[in-house]
Amino acid sequence: MVPTTLVIDRRYRGVGRIKKATGTKVPAVKRKLERMLEALYGDGRLDLLRLIRDGKLSLMEVHDAYQRRALNLLPTGQTVSPLVETMRAWVDGLRIPTDYSKHHVVTMGTSVRYLEKAKPTALLSDLPAVLEQLRDSLGKKHPRSFNLLRSHCMAFVRATLKKSHPLWLACSAVEPRKIAKAAPRHPLNPVEMRNWFPAPETDPLDAIAWTMATTGMHAKELWGRWSVKADRIDIHGTKREGRDRSVPLVMLPTVPKWKIARTFENAFRKRTTAFTPYDLRRTYSNWMESSGIPRTRRRMYMGHGAKDVTDLYEAHEVAAFLVDDGAKLRGFLGIPDAVIPSLEVMK
């Protein structure tokens, strides 16, 4: 039976036997492939010979790169490792919070799932092509998610193969998606606040919105640890030590009825997309400024200044400042000092 293609059968020390079909019936082409194998062995490229032996690279694929003097672009060594498995192991091995915050590790896990869904059998060398594929699919609908995925992949390649590796250069050549510039945000004035959130006594969304606008808490803090005292609200921050702070008691804060902040954020987006829940924190800062509260104390109440009011003032002055600043805010909002509306039971 006449073979459909010529076969190369060679042995090399340190590699073993290479018996592969050439994909051609032309003897001259076969001789070129054999000369290439000899040249690779002479140059010490046993890594490429082993990949040919194992069927991970074809003879023609290597010969094409050999002719173009582009052997460095061939997938070799770690680049023939499974992409998803290798990247997931890298993410799992990160030290928290030494290398990345917990939130970043979670988003990295999401990026790995995007890659797995796009091409579960991809090798590390396929990463640039997979990124291009995701740029056209994921990137059109969710450009921020794609750009984050691209950043994660480049960090992974940099840590695994170094920044000088051709694979890193190929990944960096995949252009990020352009993100439409967000509309400028503005703090709400008291009239806008009452129009958007008119029923804090009965509506859980309105109650939370007013709590955030009169305490400066963002969603994670409101769903975190805080307590109410006679003249203040003690807030335990979620980002850094300076976010542990006391703020004036303007009105009794509400305990969220929803179990997680995400439920509130979804309800908020259904109510309006003109601003975000974080704009309520900006609203609090703006109201303090309009009330005449000094900048030093405004920064402390926002968690941007000293760790605690007592870091800058004597202990006996703290209560006076908190009471005075609470009265200023209630005066600005038109809330009588004698009546602090209760939105919910105190936490």
Beta strands, then each sheet from edge to edge (+ up, - down):
strand 1: 7-12
strand 2: 16-21
strand 3: 226-228
strand 4: 232-235
strand 5: 245-248
sheet 1: 1+ 2-
sheet 2: 3+ 4- 5+
end
